[in-house]
Amino acid sequence: MVNILSGVLIFTAIVLGCFYYKNYKQKEIILILFFILLSELYILRSEKNIFTLLLEVFSIIMFLMILKFRKSINAFKVFVFIASIYIFLSFISEIGLKYGIWFYGVLMIAVLLKLAVFPVMWWLPKLVADVDSITAAVFICLSEVVDFALLVDIMNKISNTNSGFYEKTKAALILIGILTIFIGAIMAFAEKDLKKMLAYSSIDDVGYLLIGIGIFSNMSIIASIILFTNHIIAKLGMFLITDKLERLAGTLDMEKLGGEAQRFPFGAVSFLTFALTLIGVPFFPGFTGKYLIYLSGLKESVWLSLGMILGSIITLVYYIRAYHNVFLGTCKVEVKKFKKDLSDFVLIIMAIFIVGAGIFVSLPILLLNLDGLTHLLGRL
């Protein structure tokens, strides 16, 4: 798992750095991303201790510096508030772990807050609304990698105790996960701004991860790793498309956009590819991940599995609506001429990777061989 997440982290940081430089020429932010990458790679590959906690504080300061350089004052205030609570709870957990296992619960609350799950999801769309699309991708795609790994590590340590606390934690994560799916999906469906819709859909995606980690079986953890990797790459691509639309059309109101497939065909094809994998269409990575998470949920409860399927149906509806409003129909606003550039090449490469990865992880499922999939992932 660590190798996969490290690769995702490096790829995401490089792409974001290239787009920051291309669009804004801010070399300071590229340096900040480099420091974030180094610190989070170390955290990802090290045991949780006071030193890694200090590195997390350093990373948070770097994220705040990005907001300062981008002059996103409201987003800066929101993240200071959330980061302060996260650091406070993390230090309490680090100090208290010697006194009782339930301090892992304190650390888990801190991580869930930073992942913006129900009922503390309010801050992420508020932050995203105040920043450009590339910076939004930083906070959604780059910062979640360590949080996901930390959540899996916490559950692994709690599971080794074989205590009632472990069972209660599993139940709590599953409950929070299903509520996060529904609230995130409903809010994404109701949202008219494309960038904020992507923020709510990211919250929706995290709900499936929580359920997978909450079930904490071999199958559900594999599903969570696939879904998380799929989520990061697809959302990164969508935010890159949103960035170009925002700069050239001057608006992300989906009721004002339209016909962009005629002027931005690479963006239209890529957005559709990313949407299909996030929905969970067969032969995409999202299908394999959701198929496995449905099976894992079915072993816990039929209603849990049905709930996740219903959440996926809502996801299908709001992505179809977004694609139709933005890329189909007639052009409604005057925009600058779309020119082919590096972003189009990167988007197509990412879309091809998604399709290839979908076939790679789908084959063992089509052959009904979960052990084969475990072996494939274990080599990464």
Secondary structure, DSSP 4 states (H G I P E B T S, - for coil): -HHHHHHHHHHHHHHHHHHHHHHH--HHHHHHHHHHHHHHHHHHTS--SHHHHHHHHHHHHHHHHHHHHTT-HHHHHHHHHHHHHHHHHHHHHHHHTTT-TTHHHHHHHHHHHHHT-TTSTTHHHHHHHTS-HHHHHIIIIITHHHHHHHHHHHHHHHHTTT-HHHHHHHHHHHHHHHHHHHHHHHHHHH--BHHHHHHHHHHHHHHHHHHHHHH--HHHHHHHHHHHHHHHHHHHHHHHHHHHHHHHHS--BTTT---HHHH-HHHHHHHHHHHHHHHT-TTSHHHHHHHHHHHHHHHH-HHHHHHHHHHHHHHHHHHHHHHHHHHSS---S--PPP---HHHHHHHHHHHHHHHHHHHHHHHHHTT-HHHHHHHHHT-
